[in-house]
Amino acid sequence: MILIATLSGVFSGSLIGQEKFASLNVGQTIGNIIATLLPILAVIFISPSLAYAVPAMALGRLVSLAILAVMAVASLGAAARPSWHRAYIRPLLSYGGWTSAGSFGRQILGYVDRFLVGSVLGAAAAALYSVPVNLLQRGIMVPRAILEVVFPRIAKARPEEVEELGIRALRTNIGIATVMSVVAVFAVVPVVSVWIDPDFASRIAGFGHLAAISILTLAASKVPSMVLRATGRPRITATLLVAEVIPFLAIFYFVADRFGLAGAVLVVLARGLADFALLSWFASLLGKFTPVMLQALALCAVAYYAERGLEPDSIFGITMRLLIIVLTVAWAIWQSQDLRQLIVMLIERIRSAVLVKSV
């Protein structure tokens, strides 16, 4: 499975580098459907056992790999027999090594908090903490997908174009992430109430609302990280992330022990903001990035205090929540040129489709 995942990254990276996003999305969607269905079918029709489910999942991933491989090779026009260029080996290993080190540090920082909560506050607290955090942090998938599109553009850009592309990427990324965070602040408790039960949802209120803002902080920190990697400086990102591990563990342990789950979430938010500030500074973009980030945080703070202070079922409370969401969407569109262009394009396509049907 490790080999399959590694090779999948090679082929998907090849498609991203050529900006073949339609092929990539089709290949990954088909592959993910197959990889999801095969274990289910194995459990239903053979035996409800991991002895069959895990090999079926591996087979599904292998089929997904084959689909990506065919698309990547066809897109590259590559020969069946690979050719070697020694001049590329050292820079590729250096870049890949630093990127892997950064990914290692990011994975530790992204998941070790669950173990620490269980260690400090107990298994019950770990369950309370993990459900909203795991659910909400999936929200960064959309902003991360946007950065996959921007990465090859910045990698190919001239030095004078990097700043403009980075600012555009940040505005789009933060605009979408802020809307998602604000909606998540209002929706996390109702969603968990339906998904699990009302009692569980009432116990995650407060720190769950804070965790919703992590969509913004995590998505924002990925923009300067992407700029550094795209401009051939993954060493900075990797060094910073690895250097954060020990201080983060110590601070998280201390704060969680004294302030509980709310303190734990605040440490995660603080780390995201520190990542954003330090990486932006190293990318020479902190001054350009900070005003947009402060506006986004202000909107999230308004949503948080509105959720904590307004009655959930009152007409006034519902109206104010909807108003804050509308204002956040309007702000996101106003401050991002690319979001405005996307909306105009969608309106034009809808209008054209309506006119064609009417004719």
C-alpha positions as CSV (number, residue, x, y, z in Angstrom):
1,M,0.0,0.0,0.0
2,I,2.9,2.4,0.7
3,L,4.4,1.6,-2.7
4,I,1.0,2.2,-4.4
5,A,0.5,5.5,-2.6
6,T,4.0,6.6,-3.5
7,L,3.5,5.8,-7.2
8,S,0.1,7.4,-7.2
9,G,1.7,10.6,-6.0
10,V,4.2,10.4,-8.9
11,F,1.5,10.1,-11.5
12,S,-0.9,12.6,-10.0
13,G,2.0,15.1,-9.6
14,S,2.8,14.6,-13.3
15,L,-0.7,15.6,-14.2
16,I,-0.7,18.6,-11.8
17,G,2.6,19.8,-13.3
18,Q,1.0,19.8,-16.7
19,E,-2.2,21.4,-15.4
20,K,-4.2,18.4,-16.6
21,F,-6.7,18.8,-13.8
22,A,-9.7,17.4,-15.7
23,S,-7.8,14.2,-16.3
24,L,-6.6,14.1,-12.7
25,N,-10.1,14.6,-11.2
26,V,-11.6,12.0,-13.5
27,G,-8.9,9.5,-12.7
28,Q,-9.0,10.1,-9.0
29,T,-12.8,10.0,-8.8
30,I,-13.1,6.7,-10.7
31,G,-10.2,5.2,-8.7
32,N,-11.7,6.3,-5.3
33,I,-15.1,4.9,-6.2
34,I,-13.5,1.5,-7.1
35,A,-11.3,1.6,-4.0
36,T,-14.4,2.3,-1.9
37,L,-16.7,-0.2,-3.5
38,L,-14.4,-3.3,-3.6
39,P,-14.0,-3.6,0.2
40,I,-17.8,-3.2,0.7
41,L,-18.5,-5.8,-1.9
42,A,-15.9,-8.2,-0.4
43,V,-17.5,-7.8,3.1
44,I,-21.1,-8.3,1.7
45,F,-20.5,-11.2,-0.7
46,I,-17.4,-13.0,0.7
47,S,-17.1,-12.5,4.4
48,P,-17.4,-9.6,6.9
49,S,-13.7,-9.9,7.8
50,L,-10.7,-7.7,7.5
51,A,-8.9,-10.6,5.9
52,Y,-10.9,-9.9,2.8
53,A,-11.7,-6.2,3.2
54,V,-8.0,-5.1,3.3
55,P,-6.8,-7.0,0.2
56,A,-9.9,-5.7,-1.6
57,M,-9.0,-2.2,-0.7
58,A,-5.4,-2.8,-1.9
59,L,-6.7,-4.1,-5.2
60,G,-9.0,-1.0,-5.5
61,R,-6.0,1.3,-4.9
62,L,-4.0,-0.7,-7.5
63,V,-6.8,-0.2,-10.1
64,S,-6.8,3.5,-9.2
65,L,-3.0,3.6,-9.7
66,A,-3.3,1.9,-13.1
67,I,-5.9,4.5,-14.2
68,L,-3.6,7.4,-13.1
69,A,-0.6,5.8,-14.7
70,V,-2.3,5.5,-18.1
71,M,-3.5,9.1,-18.0
72,A,-0.1,10.4,-16.9
73,V,1.9,8.5,-19.5
74,A,-0.5,9.4,-22.3
75,S,-0.4,13.1,-21.2
76,L,3.4,13.2,-21.0
77,G,3.9,11.2,-24.2
78,A,6.4,9.2,-22.3
79,A,8.2,6.2,-23.7
80,A,7.5,2.8,-22.1
81,R,11.2,2.5,-21.3
82,P,12.4,5.3,-18.9
83,S,15.5,7.3,-19.5
84,W,17.9,8.6,-16.9
85,H,19.4,12.1,-16.6
86,R,22.0,12.2,-13.9
87,A,21.9,16.0,-13.7
88,Y,18.4,15.8,-12.3
89,I,19.0,13.2,-9.6
90,R,20.6,15.4,-7.0
91,P,18.2,18.4,-7.2
92,L,15.2,16.0,-7.2
93,L,16.4,14.1,-4.2
94,S,17.2,17.3,-2.4
95,Y,13.8,18.9,-3.1
96,G,11.9,15.6,-2.5
97,G,13.8,15.1,0.8
98,W,13.0,18.5,2.2
99,T,9.4,18.2,1.0
100,S,9.1,14.8,2.7
101,A,10.6,16.2,5.9
102,G,8.0,19.0,5.9
103,S,5.2,16.5,5.3
104,F,6.5,14.4,8.2
105,G,6.4,17.4,10.5
106,R,3.0,18.5,9.3
107,Q,1.6,15.0,9.9
108,I,2.9,15.0,13.5
109,L,1.6,18.4,14.2
110,G,-1.7,17.6,12.6
111,Y,-2.5,14.4,14.6
112,V,-0.5,14.3,17.8
113,D,-3.0,16.6,19.5
114,R,-5.5,13.7,19.6
115,F,-3.1,11.5,21.5
116,L,-2.1,14.3,23.9
117,V,-5.8,15.0,24.7
118,G,-6.3,11.3,25.5
119,S,-3.2,11.3,27.6
120,V,-3.9,14.5,29.6
121,L,-7.7,14.5,29.8
122,G,-8.7,10.9,29.3
123,A,-10.3,8.7,26.6
124,A,-13.7,10.4,26.9
125,A,-12.2,13.8,26.3
126,A,-10.3,12.4,23.3
127,A,-13.6,11.3,21.7
128,L,-15.2,14.6,22.3
129,Y,-12.2,16.4,20.9
130,S,-11.6,14.2,17.9
131,V,-15.2,14.2,16.4
132,P,-15.5,17.9,15.7
133,V,-11.8,18.5,14.9
134,N,-11.7,15.6,12.4
135,L,-14.9,16.7,10.9
136,L,-14.0,20.4,10.6
137,Q,-10.4,20.0,9.4
138,R,-11.8,18.1,6.3
139,G,-12.9,21.5,5.3
140,I,-9.4,22.5,4.1
141,M,-9.8,20.0,1.2
142,V,-11.4,22.7,-1.0
143,P,-8.7,25.4,-0.3
144,R,-6.0,22.8,-0.7
145,A,-7.4,21.8,-4.1
146,I,-7.2,25.4,-5.2
147,L,-3.5,25.5,-4.3
148,E,-2.8,22.4,-6.4
149,V,-4.0,24.5,-9.4
150,V,-1.9,27.5,-8.5
151,F,1.3,25.5,-7.6
152,P,2.4,24.8,-11.2
153,R,1.6,28.4,-12.3
154,I,3.9,29.8,-9.6
155,A,6.6,27.3,-10.3
156,K,6.7,28.4,-13.9
157,A,6.3,32.1,-13.2
158,R,9.0,34.8,-13.5
159,P,10.2,36.2,-10.2
160,E,8.3,39.5,-10.7
161,E,5.0,37.5,-11.1
162,V,5.3,35.3,-8.0
163,E,4.1,38.0,-5.6
164,E,1.0,38.8,-7.7
165,L,0.1,35.1,-8.0
166,G,0.7,34.5,-4.3
167,I,-1.6,37.4,-3.3
168,R,-4.3,36.2,-5.7
169,A,-4.0,32.6,-4.3
170,L,-4.3,33.9,-0.7
171,R,-7.3,36.1,-1.4
172,T,-9.2,33.2,-3.1
173,N,-8.1,30.7,-0.5
174,I,-8.9,32.8,2.5
175,G,-12.2,34.0,1.0
176,I,-13.4,30.4,0.6
177,A,-12.0,29.2,4.0
178,T,-13.5,32.2,5.8
179,V,-17.0,31.4,4.4
180,M,-16.5,27.7,5.4
181,S,-15.4,28.7,8.9
182,V,-18.3,31.0,9.5
183,V,-20.8,28.5,8.3
184,A,-19.1,25.8,10.4
185,V,-19.3,27.9,13.5
186,F,-23.1,28.0,13.1
187,A,-23.5,24.5,11.9
188,V,-21.1,22.3,13.9
189,V,-23.4,21.7,16.8
190,P,-26.6,21.1,14.8
191,V,-24.7,18.7,12.4
192,V,-23.2,16.7,15.3
193,S,-26.6,16.7,17.0
194,V,-28.1,14.9,14.0
195,W,-25.1,12.8,13.2
196,I,-24.5,11.5,16.8
197,D,-27.0,12.8,19.4
198,P,-28.0,16.1,21.0
199,D,-26.2,15.4,24.3
200,F,-22.9,14.8,22.6
201,A,-23.4,18.0,20.5
202,S,-24.1,20.1,23.6
203,R,-20.8,18.8,25.2
204,I,-18.7,20.0,22.2
205,A,-20.3,23.5,22.1
206,G,-17.7,26.2,22.8
207,F,-14.5,24.4,21.9
208,G,-16.3,23.0,18.8
209,H,-17.1,26.6,17.7
210,L,-13.5,27.5,18.1
211,A,-12.4,24.4,16.2
212,A,-14.4,25.7,13.2
213,I,-12.0,28.6,12.9
214,S,-9.2,26.1,12.3
215,I,-10.5,25.8,8.7
216,L,-9.3,29.3,8.1
217,T,-6.0,29.2,10.0
218,L,-4.9,25.9,8.5
219,A,-6.0,26.9,5.0
220,A,-4.2,30.3,5.2
221,S,-0.9,28.8,6.4
222,K,-0.8,26.5,3.3
223,V,-0.5,29.5,0.9
224,P,2.9,30.8,1.9
225,S,4.1,27.2,2.3
226,M,3.0,26.5,-1.3
227,V,4.8,29.7,-2.5
228,L,8.0,28.6,-0.8
229,R,7.8,25.1,-2.3
230,A,6.9,26.4,-5.8
231,T,9.9,28.7,-5.8
232,G,12.3,25.9,-4.8
233,R,12.5,26.6,-1.1
234,P,10.9,23.6,0.7
235,R,13.8,23.6,3.2
236,I,12.4,26.6,4.9
237,T,8.9,25.0,5.4
238,A,10.4,21.7,6.5
239,T,12.8,23.3,9.0
240,L,10.1,25.4,10.5
241,L,7.6,22.5,10.8
242,V,10.1,20.1,12.4
243,A,11.3,22.8,14.7
244,E,7.8,23.4,15.9
245,V,7.1,19.9,17.1
246,I,8.7,19.9,20.5
247,P,7.5,23.4,21.5
248,F,4.0,22.6,20.3
249,L,3.9,19.4,22.3
250,A,5.0,21.1,25.5
251,I,2.7,24.1,25.2
252,F,-0.3,21.9,24.2
253,Y,0.3,19.6,27.1
254,F,0.5,22.5,29.6
255,V,-2.5,24.4,28.3
256,A,-4.7,21.3,27.8
257,D,-3.9,20.2,31.4
258,R,-5.0,23.5,32.8
259,F,-7.7,24.8,30.5
260,G,-9.2,21.7,29.0
261,L,-10.5,21.2,25.5
262,A,-11.0,24.9,24.8
263,G,-7.4,25.6,25.7
264,A,-6.3,22.7,23.4
265,V,-8.2,24.1,20.5
266,L,-6.8,27.6,21.1
267,V,-3.2,26.2,21.0
268,V,-4.0,24.6,17.6
269,L,-5.4,27.9,16.3
270,A,-2.3,29.8,17.6
271,R,0.0,27.3,15.8
272,G,-1.9,27.9,12.6
273,L,-1.5,31.6,12.9
274,A,2.2,31.3,13.9
275,D,2.7,29.1,10.8
276,F,1.0,31.6,8.6
277,A,3.0,34.6,10.0
278,L,6.4,32.9,9.9
279,L,6.0,31.3,6.5
280,S,4.6,34.5,5.0
281,W,7.6,36.4,6.4
282,F,10.1,34.0,4.9
283,A,8.2,34.2,1.6
284,S,8.5,38.1,1.8
285,L,4.7,38.4,1.7
286,L,3.7,39.0,5.3
287,G,2.9,42.7,4.7
288,K,0.7,41.9,1.8
289,F,-1.0,38.9,3.4
290,T,-1.7,40.3,6.9
291,P,-4.6,42.8,6.2
292,V,-6.7,40.1,4.4
293,M,-6.0,37.6,7.2
294,L,-7.0,40.2,9.9
295,Q,-10.3,40.9,8.1
296,A,-11.0,37.1,7.9
297,L,-10.3,36.6,11.6
298,A,-12.6,39.5,12.5
299,L,-15.5,37.9,10.6
300,C,-14.9,34.6,12.3
301,A,-14.8,36.3,15.7
302,V,-18.1,38.0,14.9
303,A,-19.6,34.6,14.0
304,Y,-18.2,33.0,17.1
305,Y,-19.6,35.6,19.5
306,A,-22.9,35.7,17.7
307,E,-23.3,31.9,18.0
308,R,-22.4,32.0,21.7
309,G,-24.7,34.9,22.5
310,L,-27.8,34.5,20.3
311,E,-30.6,32.1,20.9
312,P,-30.4,29.3,18.4
313,D,-34.1,28.9,17.7
314,S,-35.3,32.6,17.8
315,I,-36.2,34.5,14.7
316,F,-33.7,37.2,15.6
317,G,-30.9,34.7,16.1
318,I,-31.5,32.9,12.8
319,T,-31.8,36.2,11.0
320,M,-28.5,37.5,12.4
321,R,-26.7,34.2,11.6
322,L,-27.9,34.4,8.0
323,L,-26.9,38.0,7.8
324,I,-23.4,37.3,9.0
325,I,-23.1,34.5,6.4
326,V,-24.3,36.8,3.6
327,L,-21.8,39.5,4.7
328,T,-19.0,37.0,4.8
329,V,-19.8,35.7,1.3
330,A,-20.0,39.3,0.0
331,W,-16.6,40.1,1.6
332,A,-15.0,37.0,0.1
333,I,-16.3,38.0,-3.4
334,W,-15.3,41.6,-3.0
335,Q,-11.7,41.0,-2.0
336,S,-10.9,38.2,-4.5
337,Q,-10.7,39.0,-8.2
338,D,-10.7,35.3,-9.1
339,L,-13.9,34.6,-7.1
340,R,-15.6,37.5,-8.9
341,Q,-14.6,36.2,-12.3
342,L,-15.7,32.7,-11.3
343,I,-19.2,33.9,-10.3
344,V,-19.5,36.0,-13.5
345,M,-18.5,32.9,-15.6
346,L,-21.1,30.7,-13.8
347,I,-23.8,33.3,-14.3
348,E,-23.0,33.5,-18.0
349,R,-23.1,29.7,-18.3
350,I,-26.4,29.5,-16.5
351,R,-27.8,32.3,-18.6
352,S,-26.6,30.6,-21.8
353,A,-28.1,27.2,-20.8
354,V,-31.4,28.9,-20.0
355,L,-31.5,30.7,-23.4
356,V,-30.7,27.4,-25.2
357,K,-33.5,25.6,-23.4
358,S,-36.0,28.4,-24.1
359,V,-35.1,28.3,-27.8
